[in-house]
Amino acid sequence: MIEKWQTLNAETVFNFSKFNLKRYAFLLPNQQVAEDYYVLEEQDVGSVVAMTPDQNLVMVRQFKHGIQEICLELPAGLFEDENGDPVRESRRELLEETGYEAKEYIYLGSLAQNPTRLSNRVHIVLGVGAHRVSDQRLDPNEDIEVVLIPVDQIRAKIRSGEIHALGTVAGIFLALDYLQQEEI
């Protein structure tokens, strides 16, 4: 049976306004000590699979500095409130990044983004009946293009690698599964 590791030590190595880097030492169930496990602690992420009435997904294209590529993704961002409501936080991100609102929001669940190195989770929300209500309200360091993708082209874009961000791919498939089950 797998057991949780016992934390022997946890120290903050680097503290930044949006995240902390911590170094852990653990006692394993076999009594071995594992040192130098690093975890990036940051707020959870709200992500929206927003669908327009004419069956388009509202997506965003932007440069991602971690992989040095321009990515096509779902609208998403860090929670502003540590204990924030996933639907409220995701809805805020959709509006800020795209200027879109949905008529109905359905919480689909949360995913561990990278459970080995990251402490946070990505919360996936389906937005049905999305329509543009305002201009984007981007942060000074954001440069985002809003892209509408027909739902019937999404799988091909994932297969081709045009859509390749893990949270985006997983969120899309959770939403498509939900829509198929509920026949929305």
C-alpha positions as CSV (number, residue, x, y, z in Angstrom):
1,M,0.0,0.0,0.0
2,I,1.3,3.5,-0.9
3,E,1.8,5.8,2.0
4,K,2.2,9.6,2.2
5,W,5.7,10.8,2.8
6,Q,6.4,12.5,6.1
7,T,7.6,16.1,5.8
8,L,10.9,16.6,7.8
9,N,11.6,20.1,6.6
10,A,10.2,22.7,4.4
11,E,12.0,26.0,3.7
12,T,11.2,28.9,1.4
13,V,14.1,29.3,-1.0
14,F,12.5,32.2,-3.0
15,N,9.5,34.4,-2.3
16,F,7.9,36.3,-5.1
17,S,4.5,38.1,-5.2
18,K,2.9,35.4,-7.4
19,F,4.7,32.3,-6.2
20,N,7.0,30.7,-3.6
21,L,9.7,28.2,-4.3
22,K,10.1,25.7,-1.4
23,R,12.6,23.0,-0.8
24,Y,11.4,19.9,1.1
25,A,13.0,17.0,2.9
26,F,10.8,13.9,3.4
27,L,11.0,10.6,5.3
28,L,9.8,7.9,3.0
29,P,7.8,4.9,4.3
30,N,11.0,2.7,3.8
31,Q,12.7,5.1,6.3
32,Q,15.0,6.6,3.7
33,V,15.4,10.4,3.7
34,A,14.7,12.2,0.4
35,E,16.1,15.7,0.3
36,D,16.0,18.6,-2.2
37,Y,12.5,18.2,-3.5
38,Y,11.5,21.6,-4.9
39,V,7.9,22.7,-5.2
40,L,6.6,25.9,-6.8
41,E,3.7,27.1,-4.8
42,E,1.2,29.4,-6.5
43,Q,-2.5,30.2,-6.6
44,D,-4.9,27.9,-8.3
45,V,-5.8,28.6,-12.0
46,G,-9.3,29.3,-13.3
47,S,-9.8,28.1,-17.0
48,V,-12.9,28.5,-19.1
49,V,-14.1,26.4,-22.1
50,A,-16.4,29.1,-23.4
51,M,-18.8,28.1,-26.3
52,T,-20.7,30.6,-28.4
53,P,-24.3,29.9,-29.5
54,D,-22.9,29.2,-33.0
55,Q,-20.6,26.4,-31.7
56,N,-17.3,28.2,-31.6
57,L,-14.8,28.0,-28.7
58,V,-13.5,31.3,-27.4
59,M,-9.7,30.8,-27.2
60,V,-6.7,33.0,-26.8
61,R,-3.3,33.2,-28.6
62,Q,-0.4,34.5,-26.6
63,F,3.4,34.2,-26.1
64,K,4.3,31.9,-23.3
65,H,7.8,32.7,-21.9
66,G,8.3,29.3,-20.2
67,I,8.5,27.4,-23.5
68,Q,9.2,30.5,-25.7
69,E,6.3,29.8,-28.0
70,I,3.1,31.4,-29.1
71,C,0.3,29.1,-27.8
72,L,-3.4,28.7,-28.5
73,E,-5.1,28.1,-25.2
74,L,-8.3,28.5,-23.2
75,P,-8.7,31.8,-21.3
76,A,-7.2,31.1,-17.9
77,G,-5.3,32.8,-15.1
78,L,-4.3,32.7,-11.5
79,F,-7.0,33.1,-8.8
80,E,-6.9,36.6,-7.3
81,D,-8.3,35.2,-4.1
82,E,-6.5,32.3,-2.5
83,N,-9.8,30.7,-1.5
84,G,-11.7,32.0,-4.4
85,D,-14.7,30.4,-6.0
86,P,-13.5,28.6,-9.2
87,V,-16.5,29.7,-11.3
88,R,-16.2,33.4,-10.2
89,E,-12.4,33.4,-10.8
90,S,-12.7,31.7,-14.2
91,R,-15.5,34.0,-15.2
92,R,-13.4,37.0,-14.3
93,E,-10.5,35.7,-16.4
94,L,-12.7,35.1,-19.4
95,L,-14.0,38.6,-19.3
96,E,-10.6,40.2,-18.8
97,E,-8.8,38.2,-21.5
98,T,-11.5,38.1,-24.1
99,G,-14.4,40.5,-23.3
100,Y,-16.7,37.6,-23.4
101,E,-19.4,36.5,-20.9
102,A,-21.4,33.3,-20.9
103,K,-25.1,32.8,-20.1
104,E,-24.4,29.8,-18.0
105,Y,-21.3,28.5,-16.2
106,I,-20.9,24.8,-15.2
107,Y,-18.0,23.7,-13.0
108,L,-16.4,20.6,-14.4
109,G,-13.7,19.9,-11.8
110,S,-10.1,20.5,-11.0
111,L,-6.9,19.0,-12.3
112,A,-3.4,18.8,-10.8
113,Q,-1.3,20.8,-13.2
114,N,2.0,19.1,-12.4
115,P,1.7,17.3,-9.1
116,T,5.5,16.6,-8.8
117,R,6.6,20.3,-9.0
118,L,3.5,22.5,-8.6
119,S,1.2,22.8,-5.7
120,N,-1.8,24.3,-7.5
121,R,-4.7,23.0,-9.4
122,V,-6.5,24.1,-12.6
123,H,-10.2,24.5,-12.3
124,I,-12.1,23.8,-15.5
125,V,-15.4,25.7,-16.1
126,L,-17.7,25.4,-19.1
127,G,-19.3,28.6,-20.3
128,V,-22.3,28.1,-22.5
129,G,-23.8,30.8,-24.6
130,A,-20.7,33.0,-24.6
131,H,-21.0,36.4,-26.3
132,R,-18.8,39.5,-26.4
133,V,-19.9,42.1,-24.0
134,S,-16.8,44.4,-23.7
135,D,-13.3,45.1,-24.8
136,Q,-10.4,43.1,-23.3
137,R,-9.1,44.3,-19.9
138,L,-5.5,43.1,-20.1
139,D,-2.8,43.4,-17.6
140,P,0.2,45.6,-18.7
141,N,2.2,42.5,-19.4
142,E,-0.4,40.7,-21.5
143,D,-0.7,40.7,-25.3
144,I,-3.6,38.4,-26.1
145,E,-5.4,37.7,-29.4
146,V,-9.0,36.3,-29.1
147,V,-9.6,33.5,-31.5
148,L,-12.9,31.7,-32.2
149,I,-12.4,28.1,-33.2
150,P,-15.4,26.0,-34.5
151,V,-16.0,23.1,-32.1
152,D,-15.8,20.6,-35.0
153,Q,-12.2,21.7,-35.7
154,I,-10.9,21.4,-32.2
155,R,-9.9,17.8,-32.2
156,A,-7.9,18.2,-35.5
157,K,-6.1,21.2,-33.9
158,I,-5.2,19.1,-30.9
159,R,-4.0,16.2,-33.1
160,S,-1.9,18.5,-35.2
161,G,-0.2,20.1,-32.2
162,E,-1.6,23.6,-32.8
163,I,-3.3,23.2,-29.4
164,H,-0.9,21.6,-27.0
165,A,-1.1,23.1,-23.6
166,L,-1.9,20.3,-21.2
167,G,-4.6,22.2,-19.2
168,T,-6.2,23.4,-22.4
169,V,-6.4,19.9,-24.0
170,A,-7.7,18.3,-20.8
171,G,-10.2,21.1,-20.3
172,I,-11.5,20.8,-23.8
173,F,-12.0,17.1,-23.5
174,L,-13.7,17.4,-20.1
175,A,-16.1,20.0,-21.7
176,L,-16.7,17.9,-24.8
177,D,-17.5,14.9,-22.7
178,Y,-19.9,16.8,-20.5
179,L,-21.6,18.3,-23.6
180,Q,-22.0,14.8,-25.1
181,Q,-23.4,13.4,-21.9
182,E,-25.8,16.3,-21.3
183,E,-26.6,16.9,-25.0
184,I,-26.3,20.7,-24.7
